[in-house]
Amino acid sequence: RAGAGIFKVNCVHCHGTQGEGDGPIAPFLRERPANLTSDEVRTMSVETIYRIVTEGKDMMPSFQGELSAEERFEVARFVTSLPRPSFAQHRSEGDR
């Protein structure tokens, strides 16, 4: 999966390893990064996510000058494949 590697290098610092918007720099940003496993994002098409990666959205910068068109599509396809967090995961995280 090319998209997973590209995501790891370019996206994890804000969106976190599981895409939940909890990357290591997320607490230092004015706005929390999008939770890519949320229902809102899960209903987006690959093309919509590609457009967001290309143009940026809210606090997220454009990656048009950083990633090739194919790399941006790989990331978009990867984001659509992220698993939905399980109830058990959220429950244990909330108990900490």
C-alpha positions in Angstrom: 0.0 0.0 0.0 1.8 3.1 -1.3 -0.8 5.3 0.4 0.0 4.0 3.9 3.6 5.0 3.5 2.8 8.4 2.1 0.3 8.9 5.0 2.9 7.9 7.5 5.4 10.5 6.3 3.0 13.4 5.6 -0.1 13.0 7.6 0.5 11.1 10.9 2.1 14.1 12.7 -1.4 15.8 12.7 -3.9 13.1 12.0 -2.3 10.3 14.1 -1.4 6.8 13.2 -5.0 5.6 13.1 -6.2 8.9 11.5 -8.2 10.0 14.5 -6.8 13.6 14.6 -4.6 12.9 17.6 -1.1 13.1 16.1 1.8 14.4 18.2 1.5 18.0 17.1 -2.4 18.1 17.2 -2.5 19.6 20.8 -0.4 22.5 19.6 -2.7 23.5 16.7 -5.4 26.1 16.9 -7.9 23.5 15.5 -7.9 19.8 16.0 -7.1 17.9 12.8 -10.0 16.0 11.2 -10.8 12.6 12.6 -10.4 10.6 9.3 -12.4 7.7 10.8 -15.5 9.9 11.5 -18.8 9.2 9.7 -18.4 12.6 8.0 -15.1 11.6 6.4 -16.2 8.0 5.8 -19.0 9.2 3.5 -16.6 11.2 1.3 -15.5 9.9 -2.0 -11.9 9.3 -3.0 -12.2 12.3 -5.3 -13.4 14.6 -2.5 -10.6 13.5 -0.3 -8.1 13.9 -3.1 -9.4 17.5 -3.6 -9.0 18.3 0.1 -5.4 16.8 0.1 -4.7 18.9 -3.1 -6.3 22.2 -2.1 -6.2 22.0 1.7 -9.1 22.7 4.0 -9.4 24.9 7.1 -6.0 24.5 8.9 -4.8 21.7 6.6 -2.4 22.9 4.0 -2.4 22.0 0.3 -0.2 19.1 -0.6 -0.2 20.0 -4.4 3.4 21.2 -4.4 4.6 18.4 -2.0 3.0 15.3 -3.4 2.4 14.2 -7.0 -1.1 13.7 -8.3 -0.7 9.9 -8.0 0.6 10.2 -4.4 -2.4 12.4 -3.5 -4.7 9.8 -4.9 -2.9 7.0 -3.0 -3.4 9.0 0.2 -7.1 9.5 -0.6 -7.6 5.8 -1.3 -5.7 5.0 2.0 -7.9 7.4 4.0 -11.1 5.7 2.6 -9.7 2.3 3.8 -9.1 3.3 7.4 -11.0 1.1 9.8 -13.8 2.5 11.9 -12.7 2.6 15.6 -14.2 -0.1 17.7 -16.5 0.7 20.6 -14.1 -1.2 22.9 -11.2 1.1 21.8 -13.1 4.3 22.6 -14.3 2.8 25.9 -10.8 1.9 27.1 -9.4 5.3 25.9 -12.1 7.1 27.9 -11.3 5.1 31.0 -7.7 6.4 31.2 
